[in-house]
Amino acid sequence: MDSVEAVVAQIQGLSSNGADIQHLHNQLKQAEERLHAQSTRLSSFLDQLDPSKHSLGYLYILYVLNLLGLDIVRFRDAWTSGPIPKEEANELVLTVARFINSCNAEQIRLAPDKFISICKKFKDQVLLLEAPMRGVAPMLTAVRILQSSSEHLTTLHPDFLLLCLLAKCYRTGLCILEDDIFEVDQPRDFFLYCYYGGMICIGQKRFRKALELLHNVVTAPMSIINAIAVEAYKKYILVSLVNHGQFSTSLPKYTSSVAQRNLKNYCQPYIELANSYSTGKISELEACVLANRERFEIDTNLGLVKQVVSSMYKRNIQRLTQTYLTLSLQDIANTVQLNSPKEAEMHVLQMIQDGEIFATINQKDGMVRFLEDPEQYKSCEMIEHIDSSIQRIMALSKKLTAIDEHISSDALYLAKVGRERQRFDFDDFDPVPQKFNI
């Protein structure tokens, strides 16, 4: 393929079936340098290609152009030299969005690195335009194109979640956070995926899921401390207080020694906040917030810190339900240090709505009656929920067994275990029975 015309002809003629596509891929790889040499002519040939039928060829030309179809003469260096003017960025976003939404996934997977580069450039441009919403749907499509299965974490997952965060499309981001991930391309992608995912769940007040994701960041293997883990640990402390009303500084044994030694040192104001929370005294908690307010603002965690303060009122009200059957709103306000019975009523009503307590309020005399949990755990909906949970646990168990068998037969793993075996005493391992009773 000595000319652009010949390349386009090959793309048009070899995009109909799998065998031809593979041959075309080989031809395009060989012709890439020549395409670069004739890059000033490439943009005019894109109109001759259908991105849905000629996806692989279209992708190669977009990648070589660097400008994804824009005028190569005027903006030759825009791909590598930083931001381009907003008018051109807008044209770029439209071009790439159309390509992502119409391209053939099977063809794209032959050149995933080029597709990833284009999608990341696309993300940069929607951020330049301050329009992250425009990137959410195309980037979700791009993620699905790259995924070999729902268990596969691609390098585009964090970019998609970042766009969801900035566009406040939290519910859209949740659609990929429900997947169980077992395959990761790059460690950094996993850190960012869990961190951004945790922030999305916080935005939706799904604190249990947020804790799971942030916990994954904090306990993930790491050889040196990284900024993502530090920021995740700060939010992990705050979400633990909001969701559980307590926080333990002890990390699981499988947490890396680097994290165990260093995370607390970077998060002292948050450790102080957790200690103040454990006293149950709202005055001490508020004093700690005031003393560290600037730090919380710099970390953009002040909103979550305010939720921590609010949760202490809720915890103190919940404690009252364990002691009293009825209590006046004035007594609740006095006990939990609220400013007025009206404020106490608002807290109680919100907690009833969220299912955190079960109670009724008599508006006439301002009395609150605390009730037992009405759930009997025998409805059809509850049985279906329990069954669904059991089925998911069984599926996860089978998956973990398969992964364990795979790792146990991996040559690199066995070699490493063999080298380290001498570090352990015999008693560190489970004893092997010498006799069997049949």
Summary of the structure (lengths in Angstrom):
residues: 438
radius of gyration: 28.4
end to end distance: 73.0
largest distance: 90.5
contacts: 1275
relative contact order: 0.04
helix: 67%
strand: 3%
